[in-house]
Amino acid sequence: MPDSTATDRNVPYAIRAYSPDQLIEALRKMYLIRRFEEGAEDSYTRGLIHGTMHLSIGQEASAVGACMSLTDDDKITSTHRGHGHCVAKGADLGKMFAEFFGKETGYCRGRGGSMHIADVEKGNLGANGIVAGGIPIAVGAALSAKRLGTGAVTVCFFGDGANNEGAFHEALNMASIWKLPVVFVCENNRYGMSTSTERSTAVKSIADRAAAYSMPGERVDGNDFSAVTEAVDAAVARARNGDGPSLIENVTYRWRGHSKSDRNRYRTKEEIAEWQERDPIARMAAMLKEHGITDDAAVASIEKDVEQAVEAAIAFAKDSPAPRIEDATRDVYSPKVAA
Amino acid sequence: MNAQAGIEVREISYAQAIREAMDIALSEDERVILMGEDIGVYGGAFQVTGDLVDKYGTDRVMDTPISELGGAGVAVGAAMTGLRPIFEFQFSDFATLAMEQIVNQAAKVRYMLGGAVSVPLVMRFPAGSGTGAAAQHSQSLEAWLGHVPGLKVVQPATPEDAKGLLLAALDDPDPVMIFEHKLLYKMKGQVPSGRYTTPIGKAAVRREGGHVTIVATAIMVHKALDAAKALEDEGIEAEVIDLRTIRPLDGDTVLASVRKTGKLLCVYEAVKTLGIGAEVSAMVAESDAFDFLDAPIVRLGGAESPIPYNPELEKAVVPQVPDIIEAARGLAEGRT
C-alpha cells in the first residue's frame, strides 16, 4: 500500500491506497456482483434454480472493499448472503452458477447450492446456512494461521442477525484472549429477516460490542467503498502484525428481500428507495471519475463486459452435466486411504 | 491391533492410555493441539490430559473459556485449515451446547463443499453414569451423534483400545467422536507402549461362546463379561462382542456370531429406545442372520428416565450384571 502524504489528506483513502488498475478492478467486481445477483434472480424466476437464495444487491462495497488487501492465502468465512463475498475473493462465475444449477461442475459439485458455496483455493472457506455458524470457524482458521505461522489473516463476514447469537460472543472473546489474526466484518443491513436491529439488538451500534471483548470496533458507511477499505485494511494490517482481532460494522442495506419468500411487509417502499439513492456502485463510479481514474465510456465498457461474463457463466452452467444419482452419498467421508 | 514389533506391554489405566496416545501424537506432529476446559494446569476434570501442559505448553494444550459452542467451532475451523485438534468436552452432556458446530458444520462441511475440504477433528466425550453427578452430567449421548452421516463414533471399552482408537482417529481425515465411559478411566489393562492403531469400524469378540451372543458397548462390555463368567458355571457359553465403533457399524462380526448362536442380547447404557440396540437388532432382522434366530432379540438399555442422583436409583436405571445374567440365561434356555 502506498503511503499517504499530508498534501492529499482530502483525497479518499482508497484513491491514495490503491492503484488505478486495482480500483477499476474493484469497480468491475462490484458490477460483477450486481449483475451476477440479477442473473441469479432471473434464473430463479425462470425455474432454472430451485431452493432459495439470498441476494446481496446493495451490499457490493462491503464485500469488495473488505477483500481489497487480502491475498489468496488469506481466508474468508461467509454467510447465507454470500455470493458477493465469493466473487470478491476471486471466484469463477461459471462454477458459481453451475452450483446454483446443481451441476457436477459447480463449486460443491451440486451438493451445496447457494448457501454452501466455497472456493477453498482462493481462501473462501464457505458460505454458511447457519447464522453465526462461520464465526467460530473463522477464529479456528486464524488459530491455524497463528500456530502454523502462515501469516494469513481471516476476514469473517456475518450479518447483523448473527450478533445476537451465542457463537458470535464466544468466538469474539476467544479471538481476543488468544490475539488471533481475524477481522470480524459485520454487514449490518438493518434487518435479520424481518426483525430490525432496533428491535433485536440492545446496543445502537454493533461495533460497540467490540468493547466487551477488548478489541477495536468501528462503524462505517458500508456503501462507501473507500470507508470500508480504510477500516478493514487497518484491521487486516493490525491482525497481520500480531495485534489481534477487530470488529468492523459496515452499515448497508439489501435492496431485495431476505430470501425469495419475502413479501417486504416490514419496511416501506420509501425506505428502500432512499437506500437505492445511496447505491454503492454509483458512488464508487462517481468517486473514480472525480479523481480521473475512469470515465463514462470506460464504465459503460465494464458494464458490457460484466454482462457478457454473467451470460457466459450461465451458459456454462446450463450446459454442464448433472451429478450422477449413484454418487449422491459420495464425499460424506473421505476416500479410504490405502494402508 | 496394528503395532510395531518389539514393544513393551505394561498395565496402565484407561486414562493413562488416552494420555499416552495424546502424548505420542503431540510429540510426533506439530499440527496436533489439545483444546478443552481446564485441560491445562488442572489436568482435565478426569485427569486425562494430566501434566501434558508441562511438556507441550499452553499453546498446544489450550484451556478454552467455558464456551462449548464457540470452542467446538474453533476446533472445526482449525481442522479445516491445517491443524489436528483434539477437543475435550468436560462432560459429554455439554456437547448439547455445541451441537450446531458438531452436527451442522463438522459433519457436513466435506459433503456440502463437494469434497473440497475435510475436517480431521477428534472430539472426546467423558460419558455415562455411576459418578453421582445426576441428570446433566451422566448421559450417554453417543447414539445422537451416531445418527449423523459425516461423523464416526467410537466407544473404546479397554485401555488398549482407548489408546489405539485415539491414534486411529488422529490418522483419520474425517471427524471422529470418542465416547469414554467415566467409570473406565481408572480401569487398568495391558497396553503396548509406542504407536499402534485400533481400526475404526471393527468390533472385537471378547469371549467366544456358542449359546448366546451378547453385543455390548463401553462399560457394558465388562458387565457382559462378568455375566458370561457367571453363566459359565451354569453351562451357558455366551459370546461377548465389544462393538467398539457404532458408526460405521461392524455388521460382519455381529452377524457371524448370531448365525452361530441363534440368540442375540444387546446391552448398552444409553436410553433403550431408538438406540444402538435397535440398530443392531434391525441389522440382524434385515439380514440372512434373521433365519438363524431361535428366539426373539432382547435389548437391555437405560431406563426411559434421566439419570437420578440417589446411588441405588442410579444403578437401577442402567443394566447391571444380574440383569444381563437373567436375560442371557432366559435366551439360552429358550424362556423369552
Interface residues (C-beta under 8 A of the other chain):
Chain A: K75 T77 G106 Y107 C108 R109 G110 R111 G112 H116 A118 V120 L125 G126 N128 G129 I130 G133 I135 P136 I137 A138 V139 G140 A141 A142 L143 S144 A145 R147 L148 T150 G166 A167 H169 E170 A171 N173 M174 I177 W178 T329 R330 D331 V332 Y333 S334 V337
Chain B: R31 I33 D59 M62 T64 P65 S67 L69 G70 G71 A72 G73 V74 A75 V76 G77 A78 A79 M80 T81 G82 L83 P85 E100 Q101 N104 Q105 V109 R110 Y111 M112 L113 G114 G115 A116 V117 S118 P149 G150 K152 D172 P173 D174
